[in-house]
Amino acid sequence: MKIFALALFSMVLAVAQNRPVDSGLVNNAVTNLPAHKISPNDLIGISVYDAPELTRTVRVSVEGAIVLPMLKRGIQAAGLLPRELEASIAETLKSEEILVRPIVTVTMIEYNSRRVSVVGAVVNAQTFQVIGETRLLDALAKAGGASQDAGPQLLLRRQGGTTQTIDLTKLLSGDSEGMNVLLDGGEEIRVPMARKIFVVGNVTKPQAITVRQPADATVLRLLAQVEGTTPYFSDTAWIYRDDPVTKARKQIAVPLKAILQRKADDMQLLAEDIFYIPDNSRKRHSADIGKVLLGTGQSAATALIYIGGR
């Protein structure tokens, strides 16, 4: 109600001064938050009754001050509420004998401190102004939601440097009690990309597979995603894994044939692993010989049929 009254008051002042209302100031009056303090780089609208030369929009300086024409000194704005800045401007105008009884209205047009950034694995990364009540899901919606490469978690960094890790899967599924937090402004929402496992070698469709849940990263589940092995796969596959400390690469043997025959337990892989299924040269060589022999047998049979026919 107070916000509406401030906007209406600005219009009345402009009519009284026989001058057009600053449409930007009125349209943005909804950004006023009477209990939110002004910060450096905020954009404010100042309306002084019967003083059009003082009615203007002003950007708060990095030092937190504003400067108005005819005033000998700047006025400190950062750290004040809009109503407190109104009183400070009015007092300065009186003390410097510019106006006897100034009537000042301060309207917040843009809160620099209430910007929220949404970056990372989202459809449309962006920065926007918080207006009214804005929650975490609202911010994600403004960015078009998480992309297909999004990981299972997001990072919410607030002013002051505190970072909160939130389960993105639960947040989006609705199982998010207490996770859809209220944003005050000044937050950065970062959605990291999901890490991958690289499946290469004798498989139908070699590819990098996104790992969202650790339970999905097993030998059998990965083989299902690459549509199985080719006919000449080796009985033993290999996992290549970099040590997180030494960065040295180690090899882990995988009893692939035994796993497929349910004679060994399924094995777990980790993000950034390389799952390599070698070629079984002996099996391929035997198959090639079989084809040759089969071809030779067919040729001999064809010749006998031809001779017999004669």
Buried (B, 14 or more C-beta within 10 A) or exposed (E): EEBEEBBEBBBEBBEEBEEEBBEBBBEBBEBBBEEBBBBBBBBBBBBBBEBBEBBBBBBBBEEBBBEBEEBEEBBBBBEBBBBBBBEBBBEBBEEEEBBEEBBBBBBBBBBBBBBBBBBBBBBEBBEBBBBEEBEBBBBBEBBEBBBEBBBBBBBBBBEEEEEEEBBBBBBBEEEBEEBBBEBBBBBBBBBBEBBBBBBBBBBEEBBEBBBBEEEBBBBEBBBEBBEEBEEBBBBBBBBBBBEEEEEEEEEEEBBBBEBBEEEBEEBEBBBBBBBBBBEBEEBBEEEEEEEEEEEEEEEEEEEEEEEEEE
